Structure formats: C-alpha cells, structure tokens
Amino acid sequence: MKRLLVLLLSLAIISQVEALPTGIGEVGDNGCVCHGASSEETKVTLLGLPDVYNATQTYNLTLTIESNVEANDPQGGFRILISHGQITGDVQELEEGYTHSSSNNNQRIWEFNWTAPESDAELVTFIAHGNAVNGNGAVSGDEWNSNSYAVPGPNYEGEVVTPITDDSVSSRQLAVGVIGIIAVLSLTVMAVKD
C-alpha cells in the first residue's frame, strides 16, 4: 500500500512539470523556462504592429514561431504580455497576460487583434514568448524564445525603449522546482526503505 501511495505522489509531482497545452499563466512571464534556456534556433515574431499607434484603433497581429523542432500535435504555445490595450480573438486572457488554449495549440502561427489604448500618449510594450513543442507531453525536446516590441502613441513624450526579455528562473519557479526535487527524493528514500 505504501508503494502505491509513493507512486501516486510521485506521479502527481512529476505532472507539475509537464506541458501546459491549455495555456500558460504568470509562471510563463519570464518565458518558457521549464523547458530549459531559450534557444536562438527558435524565432518568435509579432507582425502587424504599427510604428506609431492610433488611439482605440484595432490592429491585426500575427504571432509566428519558427523552429527546427518537429511539428507534431500539439505544436506550440505562447504567452504575450502587453502594457496597454487589449488582445482579442482566438486567445485567452490568463493571469494578466494572453496565451494559447487547447483548441489552438496544434499550430505555430496565431492571428488575433490588438486594440490600442484610449490615450495616445502611452508607450505600449509587448513581450512575446513562444514555445515550439515536439508533442511528447513533457518539457524535453522543446525549444522556446522571446521577442519584445515598443510602440509609442503620437503624443508619447519620452524615450522609446523596448523591454528586455528575461529568461531567468523566477524565485517562485525555483522554489517549486526545489520542493519537487526534495519530494521526489524523499519518496524514493521511503520506497527503498520498504
């Protein structure tokens, strides 16, 4: 009975580091760091942004992930953070960002709309994280990268600074990883003792 409990607990812990085909929340704000370091072999582009936005205008955007990772099902996912405005279309809003869903993770190109803010004096920043996945349901063999953009309004006064993407592991992600490793090691020791 103890071995069955150890096995079930191990599976529960391991499932916490599996893929997220239904979308990624704030744990993905620094990128897809559960899949390792970012890869320069993977290109993430967000097309359709204007050089200068018009207040409340809606722009058609296309997010593309280009990668050598073999495309299976699912093929990829994304997390987009914006400072102003709203994204609509075949995306879901999750924990103050936008992400794919299980219904559209079988692709590496997504089209959606961005509606600019009401104020034309803002600097709107975009951070797009894209993950090309191999479809094995785990975090291994996938490649991800990020890209960032800055779009000023016509009355924005200030320097146009594109955000720096940070692919470091957050303290929350590190804590979850350490706790998971300790739990797996503890469960292994308990199983060996029996």
C-alpha positions as CSV (number, residue, x, y, z in Angstrom):
1,M,0.0,0.0,0.0
2,K,2.9,2.4,0.8
3,R,4.4,1.8,-2.6
4,L,1.2,2.6,-4.3
5,L,1.0,5.8,-2.3
6,V,4.6,6.7,-3.2
7,L,3.9,6.0,-6.9
8,L,0.8,8.2,-6.9
9,L,2.5,11.0,-5.1
10,S,5.5,10.8,-7.5
11,L,3.2,11.0,-10.5
12,A,1.4,14.0,-9.0
13,I,4.7,15.8,-8.5
14,I,6.0,14.9,-12.0
15,S,2.8,16.1,-13.6
16,Q,3.6,19.6,-12.3
17,V,6.5,19.8,-14.8
18,E,4.6,18.5,-17.8
19,A,3.4,20.6,-20.7
20,L,0.6,23.0,-20.4
21,P,-1.5,22.6,-23.6
22,T,-4.4,24.6,-22.1
23,G,-2.3,27.8,-21.8
24,I,0.3,29.3,-19.5
25,G,-0.3,31.8,-16.8
26,E,2.1,34.1,-14.9
27,V,4.5,31.2,-14.4
28,G,5.4,31.9,-18.0
29,D,6.0,35.7,-17.6
30,N,9.8,35.2,-17.9
31,G,9.5,32.7,-20.8
32,C,9.1,29.0,-21.0
33,V,11.9,28.4,-18.5
34,C,10.5,25.0,-17.5
35,H,11.7,23.9,-21.0
36,G,15.3,24.9,-20.3
37,A,17.1,28.0,-21.6
38,S,15.9,30.0,-24.5
39,S,17.1,28.8,-27.9
40,E,18.5,31.2,-30.6
41,E,17.4,28.5,-33.1
42,T,13.8,29.4,-32.4
43,K,12.4,32.7,-33.8
44,V,9.4,34.4,-32.3
45,T,7.9,37.3,-34.3
46,L,4.9,39.5,-33.8
47,L,3.8,41.1,-37.1
48,G,1.3,43.8,-37.7
49,L,2.3,46.3,-35.1
50,P,2.4,49.9,-36.3
51,D,5.4,52.2,-35.9
52,V,3.0,54.6,-34.0
53,Y,-0.4,53.5,-32.9
54,N,-3.7,55.4,-33.2
55,A,-5.8,55.5,-30.0
56,T,-8.5,52.8,-29.9
57,Q,-7.6,51.5,-33.3
58,T,-7.7,47.7,-33.8
59,Y,-4.7,46.1,-35.5
60,N,-4.5,42.6,-36.9
61,L,-1.5,40.8,-35.5
62,T,0.2,37.5,-36.3
63,L,2.4,35.7,-33.9
64,T,4.8,33.2,-35.5
65,I,7.2,30.6,-34.0
66,E,9.8,29.3,-36.4
67,S,11.8,26.3,-35.2
68,N,13.5,23.1,-36.3
69,V,11.6,21.2,-33.7
70,E,9.5,18.6,-35.5
71,A,5.8,19.7,-35.5
72,N,3.5,17.1,-34.0
73,D,0.3,17.6,-32.1
74,P,0.5,19.9,-30.1
75,Q,3.0,22.0,-32.0
76,G,3.4,25.1,-29.8
77,G,2.2,27.7,-27.4
78,F,2.7,31.3,-26.4
79,R,2.4,33.9,-23.6
80,I,2.1,37.6,-24.5
81,L,2.3,40.4,-22.0
82,I,1.2,44.0,-23.0
83,S,1.4,47.2,-21.1
84,H,-1.7,48.9,-22.6
85,G,-4.6,47.9,-24.8
86,Q,-6.4,44.6,-25.2
87,I,-5.9,41.5,-27.3
88,T,-8.9,39.7,-28.6
89,G,-9.5,36.8,-31.0
90,D,-8.5,33.1,-30.7
91,V,-6.6,33.7,-27.4
92,Q,-7.4,33.5,-23.8
93,E,-6.6,36.1,-21.1
94,L,-4.9,34.4,-18.1
95,E,-3.3,36.0,-15.1
96,E,-2.7,39.4,-16.7
97,G,-1.4,38.0,-20.0
98,Y,-2.6,36.3,-23.1
99,T,-2.0,32.7,-24.1
100,H,-3.0,29.8,-26.4
101,S,-5.6,27.3,-25.5
102,S,-6.0,23.5,-26.0
103,S,-8.1,24.3,-29.1
104,N,-5.3,26.2,-30.9
105,N,-2.0,24.6,-29.7
106,N,-1.8,22.5,-32.9
107,Q,-0.1,25.3,-34.8
108,R,2.8,27.7,-34.7
109,I,1.0,30.7,-36.2
110,W,-1.7,32.6,-34.4
111,E,-3.8,35.6,-35.6
112,F,-5.6,37.9,-33.3
113,N,-6.4,41.6,-32.8
114,W,-4.8,44.3,-30.6
115,T,-6.9,47.3,-29.7
116,A,-4.7,50.3,-28.8
117,P,-5.4,52.2,-25.6
118,E,-7.7,55.2,-25.4
119,S,-4.8,57.5,-24.6
120,D,-2.4,58.3,-27.5
121,A,0.3,59.4,-25.1
122,E,1.4,55.9,-24.0
123,L,4.4,53.7,-24.8
124,V,2.9,50.3,-25.4
125,T,5.3,47.4,-24.8
126,F,4.8,43.8,-25.9
127,I,6.7,40.7,-24.7
128,A,6.0,37.6,-26.7
129,H,7.2,34.2,-25.5
130,G,6.8,31.3,-28.0
131,N,7.4,27.6,-27.4
132,A,7.9,25.1,-30.3
133,V,6.9,21.8,-28.8
134,N,7.5,18.3,-30.1
135,G,4.2,16.9,-28.9
136,N,5.6,14.3,-26.4
137,G,3.6,15.9,-23.5
138,A,6.8,16.6,-21.5
139,V,9.1,19.5,-21.3
140,S,12.0,17.7,-23.0
141,G,12.9,18.3,-26.7
142,D,11.0,21.6,-26.9
143,E,12.6,25.0,-27.9
144,W,11.4,28.4,-27.0
145,N,12.5,32.0,-27.3
146,S,11.1,35.5,-26.8
147,N,10.9,38.8,-28.5
148,S,9.8,42.3,-27.4
149,Y,8.4,45.4,-29.1
150,A,7.6,49.0,-28.2
151,V,5.0,51.1,-30.0
152,P,4.5,54.8,-29.0
153,G,1.4,56.8,-29.4
154,P,1.7,60.0,-31.4
155,N,1.7,62.2,-28.3
156,Y,4.0,60.0,-26.2
157,E,6.9,62.1,-24.8
158,G,9.9,60.1,-23.8
159,E,12.4,57.6,-25.0
160,V,11.1,54.6,-26.9
161,V,12.6,51.6,-25.0
162,T,12.0,48.0,-26.0
163,P,11.7,45.8,-22.9
164,I,14.5,43.4,-22.2
165,T,13.2,39.8,-22.1
166,D,14.4,37.9,-19.1
167,D,14.7,34.1,-19.5
168,S,15.9,33.6,-15.9
169,V,14.1,31.4,-13.5
170,S,11.8,33.3,-11.1
171,S,12.0,32.7,-7.4
172,R,8.6,31.1,-7.5
173,Q,9.7,28.7,-10.3
174,L,12.9,27.9,-8.4
175,A,11.0,27.2,-5.2
176,V,8.6,24.9,-6.9
177,G,11.5,23.0,-8.6
178,V,13.4,22.6,-5.3
179,I,10.3,21.4,-3.5
180,G,9.6,19.0,-6.3
181,I,13.1,17.6,-6.2
182,I,13.1,17.2,-2.4
183,A,9.7,15.5,-2.6
184,V,10.8,13.0,-5.3
185,L,14.0,12.2,-3.3
186,S,12.0,11.8,-0.1
187,L,9.5,9.5,-1.8
188,T,12.3,7.5,-3.4
189,V,14.0,7.0,0.0
190,M,10.7,5.9,1.5
191,A,10.2,3.4,-1.3
192,V,13.7,2.0,-1.0
193,K,13.3,1.5,2.8
194,D,10.1,-0.6,2.3
